[in-house]
Amino acid sequence: MAFQVLEVDGEKPPVYASGHKDTVFVPPKSTVRLAVQFGGFTDPATPYMYHCHILRHEDSGMMGNS
């Protein structure tokens, strides 16, 4: 699923972050705001997952569903 980066720490994202993405780098202690369109095929029984690629973050809420 593609999304767009709207802001990085409240500022316009850098050029390399423009366009549609399927992953995003979030620097330590940063906030990234995304625009995601889920479309008409969502299923409450099988929600979309998101996660961080640092395994120890799984227990800190950086993995979930929506």
PQR file of N, CA, C, O and H, with PARSE charges and radii, in Angstrom:
ATOM      1  N   MET A   1       0.843  -1.176   0.000 -0.4000 1.5000
ATOM      2  CA  MET A   1       0.000   0.000   0.000 -0.0000 2.0000
ATOM      3  C   MET A   1       0.885   1.235   0.000  0.5500 1.7000
ATOM      4  O   MET A   1       1.789   1.353   0.827 -0.5500 1.4000
ATOM      5  N   ALA A   2       0.640   2.120  -0.888 -0.4000 1.5000
ATOM      6  CA  ALA A   2       1.435   3.341  -0.993 -0.0000 2.0000
ATOM      7  C   ALA A   2       0.823   4.457  -0.143  0.5500 1.7000
ATOM      8  O   ALA A   2      -0.392   4.523   0.045 -0.5500 1.4000
ATOM      9  H   ALA A   2      -0.094   2.024  -1.560  0.4000 1.0000
ATOM     10  N   PHE A   3       1.684   5.319   0.357 -0.4000 1.5000
ATOM     11  CA  PHE A   3       1.252   6.484   1.134 -0.0000 2.0000
ATOM     12  C   PHE A   3       2.155   7.646   0.754  0.5500 1.7000
ATOM     13  O   PHE A   3       3.141   7.478   0.037 -0.5500 1.4000
ATOM     14  H   PHE A   3       2.671   5.266   0.205  0.4000 1.0000
ATOM     15  N   GLN A   4       1.804   8.820   1.243 -0.4000 1.5000
ATOM     16  CA  GLN A   4       2.626  10.002   1.021 -0.0000 2.0000
ATOM     17  C   GLN A   4       3.041  10.591   2.356  0.5500 1.7000
ATOM     18  O   GLN A   4       2.254  10.619   3.302 -0.5500 1.4000
ATOM     19  H   GLN A   4       1.003   8.957   1.826  0.4000 1.0000
ATOM     20  N   VAL A   5       4.277  11.060   2.431 -0.4000 1.5000
ATOM     21  CA  VAL A   5       4.791  11.732   3.622 -0.0000 2.0000
ATOM     22  C   VAL A   5       4.356  13.186   3.541  0.5500 1.7000
ATOM     23  O   VAL A   5       4.708  13.894   2.598 -0.5500 1.4000
ATOM     24  H   VAL A   5       4.916  11.036   1.662  0.4000 1.0000
ATOM     25  N   LEU A   6       3.593  13.630   4.527 -0.4000 1.5000
ATOM     26  CA  LEU A   6       3.105  15.015   4.544 -0.0000 2.0000
ATOM     27  C   LEU A   6       4.045  15.945   5.298  0.5500 1.7000
ATOM     28  O   LEU A   6       4.293  17.071   4.867 -0.5500 1.4000
ATOM     29  H   LEU A   6       3.307  13.056   5.294  0.4000 1.0000
ATOM     30  N   GLU A   7       4.571  15.466   6.432 -0.4000 1.5000
ATOM     31  CA  GLU A   7       5.440  16.298   7.277 -0.0000 2.0000
ATOM     32  C   GLU A   7       6.461  15.429   7.996  0.5500 1.7000
ATOM     33  O   GLU A   7       6.206  14.265   8.303 -0.5500 1.4000
ATOM     34  H   GLU A   7       4.369  14.551   6.781  0.4000 1.0000
ATOM     35  N   VAL A   8       7.612  16.016   8.255 -0.4000 1.5000
ATOM     36  CA  VAL A   8       8.619  15.418   9.122 -0.0000 2.0000
ATOM     37  C   VAL A   8       8.917  16.472  10.177  0.5500 1.7000
ATOM     38  O   VAL A   8       9.458  17.534   9.867 -0.5500 1.4000
ATOM     39  H   VAL A   8       7.819  16.962   8.005  0.4000 1.0000
ATOM     40  N   ASP A   9       8.566  16.180  11.418 -0.4000 1.5000
ATOM     41  CA  ASP A   9       8.712  17.136  12.527 -0.0000 2.0000
ATOM     42  C   ASP A   9       8.044  18.469  12.236  0.5500 1.7000
ATOM     43  O   ASP A   9       8.588  19.527  12.551 -0.5500 1.4000
ATOM     44  H   ASP A   9       8.126  15.318  11.670  0.4000 1.0000
ATOM     45  N   GLY A  10       6.857  18.411  11.630 -0.4000 1.5000
ATOM     46  CA  GLY A  10       6.074  19.610  11.366 -0.0000 2.0000
ATOM     47  C   GLY A  10       6.514  20.414  10.160  0.5500 1.7000
ATOM     48  O   GLY A  10       5.940  21.465   9.877 -0.5500 1.4000
ATOM     49  H   GLY A  10       6.415  17.551  11.375  0.4000 1.0000
ATOM     50  N   GLU A  11       7.522  19.941   9.445 -0.4000 1.5000
ATOM     51  CA  GLU A  11       8.040  20.647   8.274 -0.0000 2.0000
ATOM     52  C   GLU A  11       7.758  19.844   7.002  0.5500 1.7000
ATOM     53  O   GLU A  11       7.511  18.639   7.053 -0.5500 1.4000
ATOM     54  H   GLU A  11       7.988  19.087   9.675  0.4000 1.0000
ATOM     55  N   LYS A  12       7.801  20.536   5.864 -0.4000 1.5000
ATOM     56  CA  LYS A  12       7.661  19.874   4.579 -0.0000 2.0000
ATOM     57  C   LYS A  12       8.742  18.797   4.463  0.5500 1.7000
ATOM     58  O   LYS A  12       9.889  19.042   4.839 -0.5500 1.4000
ATOM     59  H   LYS A  12       8.001  21.515   5.823  0.4000 1.0000
ATOM     60  N   PRO A  13       8.403  17.614   3.952 -0.5600 1.5000
ATOM     61  CA  PRO A  13       9.412  16.549   3.881  0.2800 2.0000
ATOM     62  C   PRO A  13      10.503  16.863   2.855  0.5500 1.7000
ATOM     63  O   PRO A  13      10.284  17.648   1.932 -0.5500 1.4000
ATOM     64  N   PRO A  14      11.680  16.248   3.020 -0.5600 1.5000
ATOM     65  CA  PRO A  14      12.735  16.450   2.028  0.2800 2.0000
ATOM     66  C   PRO A  14      12.327  15.877   0.675  0.5500 1.7000
ATOM     67  O   PRO A  14      11.408  15.062   0.597 -0.5500 1.4000
ATOM     68  N   VAL A  15      12.997  16.296  -0.376 -0.4000 1.5000
ATOM     69  CA  VAL A  15      12.650  15.896  -1.734 -0.0000 2.0000
ATOM     70  C   VAL A  15      12.635  14.378  -1.882  0.5500 1.7000
ATOM     71  O   VAL A  15      11.748  13.834  -2.541 -0.5500 1.4000
ATOM     72  H   VAL A  15      13.744  16.958  -0.313  0.4000 1.0000
ATOM     73  N   TYR A  16      13.601  13.685  -1.279 -0.4000 1.5000
ATOM     74  CA  TYR A  16      13.649  12.232  -1.435 -0.0000 2.0000
ATOM     75  C   TYR A  16      12.430  11.539  -0.834  0.5500 1.7000
ATOM     76  O   TYR A  16      12.155  10.388  -1.171 -0.5500 1.4000
ATOM     77  H   TYR A  16      14.321  14.127  -0.743  0.4000 1.0000
ATOM     78  N   ALA A  17      11.703  12.207   0.039 -0.4000 1.5000
ATOM     79  CA  ALA A  17      10.519  11.614   0.664 -0.0000 2.0000
ATOM     80  C   ALA A  17       9.240  11.942  -0.097  0.5500 1.7000
ATOM     81  O   ALA A  17       8.159  11.521   0.314 -0.5500 1.4000
ATOM     82  H   ALA A  17      11.927  13.142   0.313  0.4000 1.0000
ATOM     83  N   SER A  18       9.341  12.687  -1.200 -0.4000 1.5000
ATOM     84  CA  SER A  18       8.139  13.026  -1.963 -0.0000 2.0000
ATOM     85  C   SER A  18       7.713  11.840  -2.814  0.5500 1.7000
ATOM     86  O   SER A  18       8.491  10.914  -3.044 -0.5500 1.4000
ATOM     87  H   SER A  18      10.219  13.030  -1.533  0.4000 1.0000
ATOM     88  N   GLY A  19       6.491  11.879  -3.272 -0.4000 1.5000
ATOM     89  CA  GLY A  19       5.967  10.772  -4.075 -0.0000 2.0000
ATOM     90  C   GLY A  19       5.383   9.679  -3.200  0.5500 1.7000
ATOM     91  O   GLY A  19       5.376   9.788  -1.974 -0.5500 1.4000
ATOM     92  H   GLY A  19       5.859  12.631  -3.085  0.4000 1.0000
ATOM     93  N   HIS A  20       4.902   8.639  -3.829 -0.4000 1.5000
ATOM     94  CA  HIS A  20       4.289   7.534  -3.097 -0.0000 2.0000
ATOM     95  C   HIS A  20       5.368   6.604  -2.548  0.5500 1.7000
ATOM     96  O   HIS A  20       6.340   6.288  -3.234 -0.5500 1.4000
ATOM     97  H   HIS A  20       4.908   8.551  -4.825  0.4000 1.0000
ATOM     98  N   LYS A  21       5.185   6.177  -1.315 -0.4000 1.5000
ATOM     99  CA  LYS A  21       6.153   5.334  -0.608 -0.0000 2.0000
ATOM    100  C   LYS A  21       5.450   4.105  -0.049  0.5500 1.7000
ATOM    101  O   LYS A  21       4.228   4.089   0.100 -0.5500 1.4000
ATOM    102  H   LYS A  21       4.396   6.434  -0.757  0.4000 1.0000
ATOM    103  N   ASP A  22       6.242   3.070   0.260 -0.4000 1.5000
ATOM    104  CA  ASP A  22       5.699   1.929   0.998 -0.0000 2.0000
ATOM    105  C   ASP A  22       6.466   1.711   2.298  0.5500 1.7000
ATOM    106  O   ASP A  22       6.082   0.877   3.118 -0.5500 1.4000
ATOM    107  H   ASP A  22       7.235   3.084   0.139  0.4000 1.0000
ATOM    108  N   THR A  23       7.561   2.471   2.484 -0.4000 1.5000
ATOM    109  CA  THR A  23       8.299   2.497   3.749 -0.0000 2.0000
ATOM    110  C   THR A  23       8.733   3.936   3.992  0.5500 1.7000
ATOM    111  O   THR A  23       8.804   4.741   3.063 -0.5500 1.4000
ATOM    112  H   THR A  23       7.873   3.149   1.818  0.4000 1.0000
ATOM    113  N   VAL A  24       9.021   4.249   5.249 -0.4000 1.5000
ATOM    114  CA  VAL A  24       9.484   5.595   5.581 -0.0000 2.0000
ATOM    115  C   VAL A  24      10.498   5.498   6.717  0.5500 1.7000
ATOM    116  O   VAL A  24      10.297   4.752   7.675 -0.5500 1.4000
ATOM    117  H   VAL A  24       8.963   3.595   6.004  0.4000 1.0000
ATOM    118  N   PHE A  25      11.575   6.247   6.605 -0.4000 1.5000
ATOM    119  CA  PHE A  25      12.574   6.336   7.667 -0.0000 2.0000
ATOM    120  C   PHE A  25      12.127   7.403   8.645  0.5500 1.7000
ATOM    121  O   PHE A  25      11.842   8.534   8.252 -0.5500 1.4000
ATOM    122  H   PHE A  25      11.739   6.853   5.826  0.4000 1.0000
ATOM    123  N   VAL A  26      12.066   7.045   9.921 -0.4000 1.5000
ATOM    124  CA  VAL A  26      11.708   7.992  10.971 -0.0000 2.0000
ATOM    125  C   VAL A  26      12.918   8.121  11.884  0.5500 1.7000
ATOM    126  O   VAL A  26      13.207   7.208  12.657 -0.5500 1.4000
ATOM    127  H   VAL A  26      12.297   6.126  10.240  0.4000 1.0000
ATOM    128  N   PRO A  27      13.631   9.245  11.805 -0.5600 1.5000
ATOM    129  CA  PRO A  27      14.808   9.421  12.660  0.2800 2.0000
ATOM    130  C   PRO A  27      14.428   9.371  14.147  0.5500 1.7000
ATOM    131  O   PRO A  27      13.278   9.639  14.495 -0.5500 1.4000
ATOM    132  N   PRO A  28      15.372   9.034  15.019 -0.5600 1.5000
ATOM    133  CA  PRO A  28      15.084   8.999  16.456  0.2800 2.0000
ATOM    134  C   PRO A  28      14.445  10.305  16.938  0.5500 1.7000
ATOM    135  O   PRO A  28      14.861  11.395  16.544 -0.5500 1.4000
ATOM    136  N   LYS A  29      13.449  10.179  17.778 -0.4000 1.5000
ATOM    137  CA  LYS A  29      12.741  11.300  18.411 -0.0000 2.0000
ATOM    138  C   LYS A  29      12.071  12.219  17.397  0.5500 1.7000
ATOM    139  O   LYS A  29      11.884  13.407  17.661 -0.5500 1.4000
ATOM    140  H   LYS A  29      13.111   9.294  18.097  0.4000 1.0000
ATOM    141  N   SER A  30      11.709  11.674  16.237 -0.4000 1.5000
ATOM    142  CA  SER A  30      11.037  12.454  15.194 -0.0000 2.0000
ATOM    143  C   SER A  30       9.588  12.022  15.062  0.5500 1.7000
ATOM    144  O   SER A  30       9.190  10.958  15.534 -0.5500 1.4000
ATOM    145  H   SER A  30      11.860  10.710  16.022  0.4000 1.0000
ATOM    146  N   THR A  31       8.814  12.871  14.410 -0.4000 1.5000
ATOM    147  CA  THR A  31       7.419  12.581  14.111 -0.0000 2.0000
ATOM    148  C   THR A  31       7.221  12.724  12.612  0.5500 1.7000
ATOM    149  O   THR A  31       7.682  13.691  12.006 -0.5500 1.4000
ATOM    150  H   THR A  31       9.138  13.736  14.026  0.4000 1.0000
ATOM    151  N   VAL A  32       6.536  11.760  12.020 -0.4000 1.5000
ATOM    152  CA  VAL A  32       6.243  11.796  10.594 -0.0000 2.0000
ATOM    153  C   VAL A  32       4.732  11.681  10.420  0.5500 1.7000
ATOM    154  O   VAL A  32       4.105  10.794  11.000 -0.5500 1.4000
ATOM    155  H   VAL A  32       6.162  10.975  12.512  0.4000 1.0000
ATOM    156  N   ARG A  33       4.152  12.565   9.633 -0.4000 1.5000
ATOM    157  CA  ARG A  33       2.715  12.526   9.358 -0.0000 2.0000
ATOM    158  C   ARG A  33       2.526  12.009   7.942  0.5500 1.7000
ATOM    159  O   ARG A  33       3.160  12.487   7.001 -0.5500 1.4000
ATOM    160  H   ARG A  33       4.661  13.286   9.162  0.4000 1.0000
ATOM    161  N   LEU A  34       1.630  11.010   7.801 -0.4000 1.5000
ATOM    162  CA  LEU A  34       1.403  10.349   6.519 -0.0000 2.0000
ATOM    163  C   LEU A  34      -0.030  10.534   6.051  0.5500 1.7000
ATOM    164  O   LEU A  34      -0.934  10.777   6.851 -0.5500 1.4000
ATOM    165  H   LEU A  34       1.115  10.622   8.565  0.4000 1.0000
ATOM    166  N   ALA A  35      -0.224  10.414   4.737 -0.4000 1.5000
ATOM    167  CA  ALA A  35      -1.560  10.345   4.146 -0.0000 2.0000
ATOM    168  C   ALA A  35      -1.687   8.958   3.529  0.5500 1.7000
ATOM    169  O   ALA A  35      -0.939   8.601   2.619 -0.5500 1.4000
ATOM    170  H   ALA A  35       0.511  10.217   4.087  0.4000 1.0000
ATOM    171  N   VAL A  36      -2.640   8.182   4.031 -0.4000 1.5000
ATOM    172  CA  VAL A  36      -2.844   6.816   3.559 -0.0000 2.0000
ATOM    173  C   VAL A  36      -4.296   6.670   3.133  0.5500 1.7000
ATOM    174  O   VAL A  36      -5.202   7.026   3.887 -0.5500 1.4000
ATOM    175  H   VAL A  36      -3.248   8.472   4.770  0.4000 1.0000
ATOM    176  N   GLN A  37      -4.523   6.152   1.940 -0.4000 1.5000
ATOM    177  CA  GLN A  37      -5.885   5.882   1.489 -0.0000 2.0000
ATOM    178  C   GLN A  37      -6.071   4.367   1.477  0.5500 1.7000
ATOM    179  O   GLN A  37      -5.397   3.653   0.735 -0.5500 1.4000
ATOM    180  H   GLN A  37      -3.787   5.863   1.328  0.4000 1.0000
ATOM    181  N   PHE A  38      -6.993   3.891   2.307 -0.4000 1.5000
ATOM    182  CA  PHE A  38      -7.216   2.459   2.428 -0.0000 2.0000
ATOM    183  C   PHE A  38      -8.170   1.925   1.371  0.5500 1.7000
ATOM    184  O   PHE A  38      -8.210   0.715   1.148 -0.5500 1.4000
ATOM    185  H   PHE A  38      -7.541   4.472   2.910  0.4000 1.0000
ATOM    186  N   GLY A  39      -8.925   2.767   0.725 -0.4000 1.5000
ATOM    187  CA  GLY A  39      -9.823   2.317  -0.338 -0.0000 2.0000
ATOM    188  C   GLY A  39     -11.055   1.600   0.190  0.5500 1.7000
ATOM    189  O   GLY A  39     -11.357   1.641   1.383 -0.5500 1.4000
ATOM    190  H   GLY A  39      -8.892   3.750   0.906  0.4000 1.0000
ATOM    191  N   GLY A  40     -11.760   0.941  -0.726 -0.4000 1.5000
ATOM    192  CA  GLY A  40     -13.015   0.293  -0.378 -0.0000 2.0000
ATOM    193  C   GLY A  40     -12.878  -1.174  -0.043  0.5500 1.7000
ATOM    194  O   GLY A  40     -13.883  -1.883   0.012 -0.5500 1.4000
ATOM    195  H   GLY A  40     -11.515   0.909  -1.695  0.4000 1.0000
ATOM    196  N   PHE A  41     -11.674  -1.652   0.181 -0.4000 1.5000
ATOM    197  CA  PHE A  41     -11.491  -3.073   0.412 -0.0000 2.0000
ATOM    198  C   PHE A  41     -11.017  -3.396   1.818  0.5500 1.7000
ATOM    199  O   PHE A  41     -10.412  -4.444   2.042 -0.5500 1.4000
ATOM    200  H   PHE A  41     -10.858  -1.076   0.135  0.4000 1.0000
ATOM    201  N   THR A  42     -11.287  -2.504   2.774 -0.4000 1.5000
ATOM    202  CA  THR A  42     -10.902  -2.784   4.152 -0.0000 2.0000
ATOM    203  C   THR A  42     -11.789  -3.867   4.741  0.5500 1.7000
ATOM    204  O   THR A  42     -12.936  -4.032   4.326 -0.5500 1.4000
ATOM    205  H   THR A  42     -11.779  -1.652   2.592  0.4000 1.0000
ATOM    206  N   ASP A  43     -11.269  -4.591   5.688 -0.4000 1.5000
ATOM    207  CA  ASP A  43     -11.975  -5.692   6.318 -0.0000 2.0000
ATOM    208  C   ASP A  43     -11.712  -5.641   7.821  0.5500 1.7000
ATOM    209  O   ASP A  43     -10.575  -5.857   8.240 -0.5500 1.4000
ATOM    210  H   ASP A  43     -10.337  -4.457   6.025  0.4000 1.0000
ATOM    211  N   PRO A  44     -12.720  -5.363   8.647 -0.5600 1.5000
ATOM    212  CA  PRO A  44     -12.502  -5.272  10.095  0.2800 2.0000
ATOM    213  C   PRO A  44     -11.937  -6.564  10.693  0.5500 1.7000
ATOM    214  O   PRO A  44     -11.280  -6.524  11.732 -0.5500 1.4000
ATOM    215  N   ALA A  45     -12.183  -7.691  10.057 -0.4000 1.5000
ATOM    216  CA  ALA A  45     -11.670  -8.958  10.560 -0.0000 2.0000
ATOM    217  C   ALA A  45     -10.194  -9.154  10.214  0.5500 1.7000
ATOM    218  O   ALA A  45      -9.505  -9.951  10.851 -0.5500 1.4000
ATOM    219  H   ALA A  45     -12.717  -7.724   9.213  0.4000 1.0000
ATOM    220  N   THR A  46      -9.706  -8.422   9.198 -0.4000 1.5000
ATOM    221  CA  THR A  46      -8.306  -8.530   8.776 -0.0000 2.0000
ATOM    222  C   THR A  46      -7.763  -7.120   8.575  0.5500 1.7000
ATOM    223  O   THR A  46      -7.672  -6.651   7.440 -0.5500 1.4000
ATOM    224  H   THR A  46     -10.265  -7.775   8.680  0.4000 1.0000
ATOM    225  N   PRO A  47      -7.395  -6.425   9.678 -0.5600 1.5000
ATOM    226  CA  PRO A  47      -6.956  -5.031   9.563  0.2800 2.0000
ATOM    227  C   PRO A  47      -5.566  -4.916   8.945  0.5500 1.7000
ATOM    228  O   PRO A  47      -4.811  -5.887   8.889 -0.5500 1.4000
ATOM    229  N   TYR A  48      -5.241  -3.697   8.478 -0.4000 1.5000
ATOM    230  CA  TYR A  48      -3.910  -3.406   7.972 -0.0000 2.0000
ATOM    231  C   TYR A  48      -2.930  -3.357   9.135  0.5500 1.7000
ATOM    232  O   TYR A  48      -3.261  -2.864  10.213 -0.5500 1.4000
ATOM    233  H   TYR A  48      -5.854  -2.908   8.523  0.4000 1.0000
ATOM    234  N   MET A  49      -1.728  -3.868   8.914 -0.4000 1.5000
ATOM    235  CA  MET A  49      -0.696  -3.866   9.949 -0.0000 2.0000
ATOM    236  C   MET A  49       0.348  -2.790   9.634  0.5500 1.7000
ATOM    237  O   MET A  49       0.593  -2.464   8.473 -0.5500 1.4000
ATOM    238  H   MET A  49      -1.459  -4.268   8.038  0.4000 1.0000
ATOM    239  N   TYR A  50       0.950  -2.251  10.683 -0.4000 1.5000
ATOM    240  CA  TYR A  50       2.109  -1.377  10.529 -0.0000 2.0000
ATOM    241  C   TYR A  50       3.124  -1.798  11.573  0.5500 1.7000
ATOM    242  O   TYR A  50       2.755  -2.324  12.624 -0.5500 1.4000
ATOM    243  H   TYR A  50       0.750  -2.516  11.627  0.4000 1.0000
ATOM    244  N   HIS A  51       4.390  -1.573  11.296 -0.4000 1.5000
ATOM    245  CA  HIS A  51       5.410  -1.984  12.247 -0.0000 2.0000
ATOM    246  C   HIS A  51       6.725  -1.264  11.998  0.5500 1.7000
ATOM    247  O   HIS A  51       6.962  -0.686  10.937 -0.5500 1.4000
ATOM    248  H   HIS A  51       4.689  -1.146  10.442  0.4000 1.0000
ATOM    249  N   CYS A  52       7.555  -1.321  13.006 -0.4000 1.5000
ATOM    250  CA  CYS A  52       8.910  -0.793  12.954 -0.0000 2.0000
ATOM    251  C   CYS A  52       9.838  -1.972  12.679  0.5500 1.7000
ATOM    252  O   CYS A  52       9.569  -3.082  13.140 -0.5500 1.4000
ATOM    253  H   CYS A  52       7.362  -1.790  13.868  0.4000 1.0000
ATOM    254  N   HIS A  53      10.913  -1.758  11.944 -0.4000 1.5000
ATOM    255  CA  HIS A  53      11.849  -2.840  11.642 -0.0000 2.0000
ATOM    256  C   HIS A  53      12.904  -3.041  12.721  0.5500 1.7000
ATOM    257  O   HIS A  53      13.846  -3.807  12.517 -0.5500 1.4000
ATOM    258  H   HIS A  53      11.131  -0.857  11.570  0.4000 1.0000
ATOM    259  N   ILE A  54      12.775  -2.381  13.849 -0.4000 1.5000
ATOM    260  CA  ILE A  54      13.644  -2.629  14.997 -0.0000 2.0000
ATOM    261  C   ILE A  54      12.831  -3.504  15.952  0.5500 1.7000
ATOM    262  O   ILE A  54      11.859  -3.038  16.547 -0.5500 1.4000
ATOM    263  H   ILE A  54      12.010  -1.759  14.014  0.4000 1.0000
ATOM    264  N   LEU A  55      13.226  -4.762  16.097 -0.4000 1.5000
ATOM    265  CA  LEU A  55      12.401  -5.741  16.806 -0.0000 2.0000
ATOM    266  C   LEU A  55      12.071  -5.346  18.234  0.5500 1.7000
ATOM    267  O   LEU A  55      10.963  -5.622  18.694 -0.5500 1.4000
ATOM    268  H   LEU A  55      14.016  -5.140  15.614  0.4000 1.0000
ATOM    269  N   ARG A  56      12.986  -4.713  18.953 -0.4000 1.5000
ATOM    270  CA  ARG A  56      12.688  -4.357  20.349 -0.0000 2.0000
ATOM    271  C   ARG A  56      11.576  -3.312  20.459  0.5500 1.7000
ATOM    272  O   ARG A  56      11.007  -3.130  21.535 -0.5500 1.4000
ATOM    273  H   ARG A  56      13.886  -4.489  18.580  0.4000 1.0000
ATOM    274  N   HIS A  57      11.261  -2.631  19.364 -0.4000 1.5000
ATOM    275  CA  HIS A  57      10.192  -1.640  19.376 -0.0000 2.0000
ATOM    276  C   HIS A  57       8.810  -2.280  19.359  0.5500 1.7000
ATOM    277  O   HIS A  57       7.819  -1.625  19.681 -0.5500 1.4000
ATOM    278  H   HIS A  57      11.723  -2.779  18.490  0.4000 1.0000
ATOM    279  N   GLU A  58       8.741  -3.538  18.990 -0.4000 1.5000
ATOM    280  CA  GLU A  58       7.445  -4.214  18.935 -0.0000 2.0000
ATOM    281  C   GLU A  58       6.704  -4.087  20.267  0.5500 1.7000
ATOM    282  O   GLU A  58       5.489  -3.887  20.286 -0.5500 1.4000
ATOM    283  H   GLU A  58       9.547  -4.070  18.729  0.4000 1.0000
ATOM    284  N   ASP A  59       7.433  -4.203  21.382 -0.4000 1.5000
ATOM    285  CA  ASP A  59       6.810  -4.121  22.706 -0.0000 2.0000
ATOM    286  C   ASP A  59       6.550  -2.695  23.149  0.5500 1.7000
ATOM    287  O   ASP A  59       5.940  -2.478  24.196 -0.5500 1.4000
ATOM    288  H   ASP A  59       8.420  -4.366  21.367  0.4000 1.0000
ATOM    289  N   SER A  60       7.000  -1.716  22.374 -0.4000 1.5000
ATOM    290  CA  SER A  60       6.830  -0.309  22.742 -0.0000 2.0000
ATOM    291  C   SER A  60       5.764   0.384  21.895  0.5500 1.7000
ATOM    292  O   SER A  60       5.753   1.611  21.799 -0.5500 1.4000
ATOM    293  H   SER A  60       7.496  -1.892  21.524  0.4000 1.0000
ATOM    294  N   GLY A  61       4.873  -0.388  21.282 -0.4000 1.5000
ATOM    295  CA  GLY A  61       3.771   0.206  20.529 -0.0000 2.0000
ATOM    296  C   GLY A  61       4.106   0.622  19.121  0.5500 1.7000
ATOM    297  O   GLY A  61       3.336   1.356  18.502 -0.5500 1.4000
ATOM    298  H   GLY A  61       4.883  -1.385  21.359  0.4000 1.0000
ATOM    299  N   MET A  62       5.232   0.178  18.590 -0.4000 1.5000
ATOM    300  CA  MET A  62       5.580   0.549  17.222 -0.0000 2.0000
ATOM    301  C   MET A  62       5.184  -0.565  16.251  0.5500 1.7000
ATOM    302  O   MET A  62       5.754  -0.707  15.169 -0.5500 1.4000
ATOM    303  H   MET A  62       5.858  -0.419  19.093  0.4000 1.0000
ATOM    304  N   MET A  63       4.213  -1.332  16.664 -0.4000 1.5000
ATOM    305  CA  MET A  63       3.624  -2.352  15.811 -0.0000 2.0000
ATOM    306  C   MET A  63       2.143  -2.352  16.157  0.5500 1.7000
ATOM    307  O   MET A  63       1.788  -2.325  17.335 -0.5500 1.4000
ATOM    308  H   MET A  63       3.750  -1.217  17.543  0.4000 1.0000
ATOM    309  N   GLY A  64       1.295  -2.380  15.181 -0.4000 1.5000
ATOM    310  CA  GLY A  64      -0.135  -2.361  15.465 -0.0000 2.0000
ATOM    311  C   GLY A  64      -0.947  -2.573  14.219  0.5500 1.7000
ATOM    312  O   GLY A  64      -0.424  -2.958  13.173 -0.5500 1.4000
ATOM    313  H   GLY A  64       1.584  -2.401  14.224  0.4000 1.0000
ATOM    314  N   ASN A  65      -2.232  -2.319  14.341 -0.4000 1.5000
ATOM    315  CA  ASN A  65      -3.123  -2.429  13.182 -0.0000 2.0000
ATOM    316  C   ASN A  65      -4.115  -1.290  13.204  0.5500 1.7000
ATOM    317  O   ASN A  65      -4.341  -0.645  14.228 -0.5500 1.4000
ATOM    318  H   ASN A  65      -2.657  -2.007  15.191  0.4000 1.0000
ATOM    319  N   SER A  66      -4.703  -1.063  12.040 -0.4000 1.5000
ATOM    320  CA  SER A  66      -5.710  -0.001  11.947 -0.0000 2.0000
ATOM    321  C   SER A  66      -6.757  -0.407  10.947  0.5500 1.7000
ATOM    322  O   SER A  66      -7.705   0.340  10.709 -0.5500 1.4000
ATOM    323  H   SER A  66      -4.520  -1.587  11.208  0.4000 1.0000
TER
END
